């Protein structure tokens, strides 16, 4: 696939920003690692070899009776009894971190939250759960939440801004008044009311925040369509009988996508911050879910355990810095005033 000269110039401008390039590489590596968190931090073995058979507990559940136990329930591989049964006729390969985000370590050297040691590299929280495991899973959820919310918001915002800017008139006027009223709604108070009625889930939070996040894209797209709709090539396309929909999304939208793509990394970082803030306040994901905001709240509640607050602060700060640096690189790449 050959890039156009303009796309090559933008790519080169992004490469010239070394901070953005390094941030993109670091973020990509970290995010790729968290996507396979189940293979890195899990309370189930990656591989079990028992009685000449191979088992993959990470991908499939096995009952205790398959390893010579007494119960039909799923085997607890951390149970010494089950471990001895397996080791008699085989062996197990464990992940680097033998804890899931919800696994409670009952063999702590001190009451929870326990400090870092050889078993729990960053210690445990006040429920005895491994901090590293919760960071891995929480990082993944935060990024996936931010990516999904940003993408859907961009689709809705771009479509709304395109319709407003292209048609203008009363449609644009009424839509702008609606956005002014809708954007003034107290989002946090409404979310508190929602959390008091039902237990928010991942998709419920996504849908609720989506009701307001799409408006950030409307302004830049609307302004570009208002500016472009009277250009000669648009008038010529109309004169040739081309449909409005085709003109909007084939001839005018590419101009508006520059501002949209420039805005998206900053909206992404804002989405991650929003989820973290809600989890910190207790209005986010259900209790027990791996969350960077919940870990930060535990650090605030357990001043005597500084590893909790420091771990959360370092991870959140690093994530925000990487996303902002990438956003600056994208902004410079689409800015024609930045020299190659």
C-alpha positions in Angstrom: 0.0 0.0 0.0 1.5 3.3 -1.2 0.8 6.4 0.9 0.0 9.7 -0.7 2.6 12.5 -0.5 0.5 14.3 2.1 0.2 11.1 4.3 4.0 10.6 3.9 4.6 14.2 5.1 2.3 13.7 8.1 4.0 10.4 9.0 7.4 12.0 8.8 6.3 14.9 11.0 5.1 12.3 13.6 8.4 10.5 13.4 10.3 13.7 13.9 8.7 14.0 17.3 10.9 11.4 19.1 9.0 11.7 22.3 5.7 10.8 20.6 7.3 7.8 18.8 8.9 6.4 22.0 5.6 6.9 23.8 3.7 5.0 21.1 6.1 2.1 21.3 6.1 2.0 25.1 2.3 2.2 25.2 1.9 -0.4 22.5 4.2 -2.9 24.3 2.5 -2.4 27.7 -1.0 -2.6 26.2 -0.1 -5.7 24.2 1.2 -7.4 27.4 -2.0 -6.6 29.3 -4.1 -8.1 26.5 -2.7 -11.5 27.6 -3.0 -10.9 31.3 -4.5 -14.3 31.8 -1.3 -15.9 30.7 0.8 -13.7 33.0 -1.3 -13.4 36.1 -3.6 -16.2 36.9 -4.5 -18.6 39.8 -4.7 -21.5 37.3 -1.7 -23.2 35.7 -0.9 -22.6 32.1 -0.3 -26.3 31.5 -1.0 -29.4 33.5 0.5 -32.8 32.6 -1.3 -35.5 34.4 -1.4 -39.3 33.8 0.0 -38.9 30.2 -2.7 -36.3 29.3 -2.3 -32.5 28.8 -4.7 -30.0 30.3 -5.0 -26.2 29.7 -6.8 -24.9 32.8 -6.5 -21.3 31.6 -8.7 -22.0 28.6 -10.9 -24.8 29.9 -12.4 -25.8 33.3 -11.7 -29.2 34.7 -13.3 -30.9 37.7 -11.3 -32.1 40.6 -12.3 -35.7 39.9 -10.3 -35.6 36.6 -7.1 -35.4 38.8 -8.2 -38.1 41.3 -10.1 -35.8 43.6 -13.5 -36.3 45.2 -15.6 -33.3 44.0 -17.3 -32.6 40.7 -16.6 -28.8 41.2 -13.8 -27.1 39.3 -10.3 -28.0 40.6 -8.6 -25.5 42.9 -5.0 -25.8 41.8 -3.7 -23.7 44.7 -5.2 -26.2 47.1 -2.2 -28.4 48.4 -4.4 -31.5 48.2 -5.1 -31.0 44.5 -1.5 -30.0 43.9 -0.2 -33.2 45.5 -2.7 -35.3 43.4 -1.3 -33.7 40.2 2.3 -33.9 41.2 2.0 -37.6 41.9 1.4 -38.4 38.2 2.6 -35.3 36.5 3.5 -31.6 36.8 2.2 -28.0 36.4 3.5 -24.9 34.7 2.3 -21.7 36.5 2.2 -18.1 35.1 4.8 -15.7 36.3 2.3 -14.3 38.8 0.2 -17.1 40.3 -2.7 -14.8 41.2 -5.7 -13.6 39.4 -7.0 -10.0 40.0 -9.6 -11.5 42.5 -7.4 -14.2 44.1 -7.0 -13.7 47.8 -3.6 -14.8 49.2 -4.3 -16.5 52.6 -0.7 -17.2 53.3 0.5 -13.7 53.8 3.5 -13.0 56.1 1.6 -10.1 57.7 -2.0 -8.9 57.9 -3.3 -7.3 54.6 -2.3 -5.0 53.1 1.1 -6.8 53.2 4.3 -5.2 51.8 6.0 -6.3 48.7 7.9 -9.6 48.9 9.1 -12.4 46.6 5.6 -13.7 46.2 3.6 -10.5 45.8 6.0 -8.2 44.0 4.1 -5.0 44.8 2.4 -6.3 47.9 -1.3 -6.8 48.4 -4.3 -4.6 48.9 -6.4 -4.6 52.0 -8.3 -7.7 50.8 -5.1 -9.7 50.3 -5.2 -9.5 46.5 -2.0 -9.2 44.5 -1.4 -5.6 43.4 0.6 -6.5 40.2 -2.3 -8.7 39.0 -4.8 -6.0 39.6 -2.7 -3.4 37.8 -2.4 -5.6 34.7 -6.1 -6.3 34.5 -7.0 -2.7 35.5 -4.7 -1.2 32.9 -6.4 -3.3 30.2 -9.9 -2.4 31.3 -9.1 1.3 31.4 -7.6 1.3 27.9 -10.3 -0.8 26.4 -12.9 1.4 28.0 -11.2 4.5 26.7 -10.7 3.2 23.2 -14.3 2.0 22.9 -15.8 5.2 24.3 -13.6 7.4 22.1 -14.4 5.5 18.9 -18.1 5.4 19.4 -18.2 9.1 20.5 -16.2 10.1 17.4 -18.6 8.2 15.1 -21.7 9.9 16.7 -20.0 13.3 17.0 -18.7 13.4 13.5 -22.1 12.4 12.0 -23.9 15.0 14.1 -21.4 17.7 13.3 -21.5 16.8 9.6 -25.3 17.1 9.4 -25.3 20.4 11.3 -22.6 22.0 9.3 -23.7 20.8 5.9 -27.3 21.7 6.1 -27.1 24.7 8.5 -30.1 26.9 8.9 -32.8 26.0 11.4 -31.4 22.4 11.8 -28.1 23.8 12.9 -29.7 26.4 15.1 -31.9 23.9 16.9 -29.2 21.3 17.2 -26.9 23.9 18.8 -29.5 24.9 21.4 -30.0 21.2 22.2 -26.3 20.7 22.7 -26.1 23.8 24.9 -28.9 22.4 27.2 -27.6 18.8 27.1 -24.0 19.8 27.9 -25.2 21.7 31.0 -26.6 18.6 32.6 -24.8 17.6 35.9 -23.2 14.4 34.7 -21.7 13.4 38.0 -24.9 14.0 40.0 -26.9 11.9 37.4 -24.3 9.1 37.7 -24.6 9.2 41.5 -28.4 8.8 41.1 -27.9 6.0 38.7 -25.5 4.2 41.0 -28.0 4.5 43.9 -30.7 2.7 41.8 -28.7 0.0 40.0 -25.2 -1.4 40.1 -23.2 0.2 37.2 -21.5 -2.3 34.9 -18.9 -1.8 32.2 -21.4 -1.4 29.4 -23.8 0.7 31.5 -21.1 3.1 32.3 -20.1 3.2 28.7 -23.6 4.0 27.6 -24.1 6.6 30.2 -20.9 8.5 29.5 -21.5 8.1 25.7 -24.6 10.3 26.2 -22.4 13.3 26.8 -18.9 12.5 25.4 -19.9 12.7 21.7 -20.5 16.5 21.9 -16.7 17.2 22.0 -16.4 16.2 18.4 -19.3 18.1 17.1 -17.8 21.6 17.2 -14.7 20.9 15.1 -16.6 18.9 12.5 -19.4 21.4 12.3 -17.0 24.3 11.8 -15.2 22.5 9.0 -18.5 21.6 7.2 -19.7 25.2 7.5 -16.5 26.4 6.0 -16.4 23.8 3.2 -20.0 23.5 2.1 -19.8 26.6 -0.1 -16.5 25.7 -1.8 -16.6 25.5 -5.6 -16.0 21.8 -5.8 -19.0 21.2 -3.5 -21.2 23.4 -5.6 -20.0 21.6 -8.7 -20.8 18.2 -7.2 -24.3 19.4 -6.4 -24.7 20.7 -9.9 -23.7 17.3 -11.3 -26.5 15.8 -9.3 -24.4 14.0 -6.7 -26.3 13.1 -3.5 -25.8 15.1 -0.3 -24.8 12.0 1.6 -22.0 11.3 -0.9 -20.8 14.9 -0.9 -20.7 15.0 2.9 -18.8 11.8 3.5 -16.7 11.5 0.4 -15.7 15.1 -0.4 -16.2 17.2 2.7 -15.5 14.7 5.6 -11.8 14.1 4.8 -11.1 17.8 5.5 -12.9 17.5 8.9 -11.1 14.3 9.8 -7.9 16.2 10.4 -9.3 18.0 13.4 -11.1 14.8 14.5 -8.0 12.7 14.5 -6.0 15.4 16.3 -8.7 15.5 19.0 -9.1 11.7 19.5 -5.9 11.0 21.6 -6.8 13.7 24.1 -10.4 12.4 24.3 -9.0 9.0 24.9 -6.9 10.2 27.8 -9.9 12.0 29.2 -12.0 8.9 29.0 -9.5 6.9 30.9 -9.3 9.6 33.5 -13.1 9.7 33.8 -13.3 5.9 34.5 -10.4 6.2 37.0 -12.2 9.1 38.8 -15.5 7.3 39.0 -13.8 4.2 40.4 -12.0 6.3 42.9 -15.2 7.9 44.1 -17.0 4.5 44.2 -19.4 5.2 41.3 -17.6 3.2 38.6 -17.2 -0.5 38.0 -18.8 -3.1 40.3 -16.9 -3.8 43.6 -14.1 -6.3 43.1 -13.4 -5.3 39.5 -9.8 -4.6 38.7 -9.5 -0.9 38.6 -6.8 1.7 38.8 -9.1 4.1 40.5 -10.1 1.6 43.1 -6.4 0.9 43.8 -5.8 4.6 44.2 -8.7 4.8 46.6 -7.2 2.0 48.6 -3.9 3.9 48.8 -5.8 6.9 50.2 -7.6 4.7 52.8 -4.4 2.9 53.8 -1.8 5.5 54.4 0.3 2.9 56.3 0.7 1.0 53.1 2.5 3.5 50.8 3.0 0.8 48.1 -0.7 1.0 47.2 -0.8 4.7 46.5 2.6 4.8 44.9 1.9 1.9 42.5 -1.4 3.5 41.5 0.1 6.9 41.1 3.0 5.7 39.0 0.8 3.6 36.7 -1.9 6.2 36.1 0.7 9.0 35.7 2.7 6.9 33.2 -0.5 6.0 31.2 -1.6 9.7 31.1 1.8 10.9 30.1 2.1 8.4 27.2 -1.3 9.2 25.9 -0.7 13.0 26.0 2.7 12.6 24.3 1.1 10.5 21.5 -1.6 13.1 21.2 0.9 15.9 20.8 2.7 13.9 18.1 -0.6 13.3 16.2 -1.4 17.0 16.5 2.0 18.0 15.1 1.6 15.5 12.3 -1.6 17.1 11.1 -0.4 20.7 11.6 1.0 22.0 8.3 2.8 24.8 10.1 5.2 22.2 11.7 8.3 21.9 9.5 9.7 18.5 8.4 
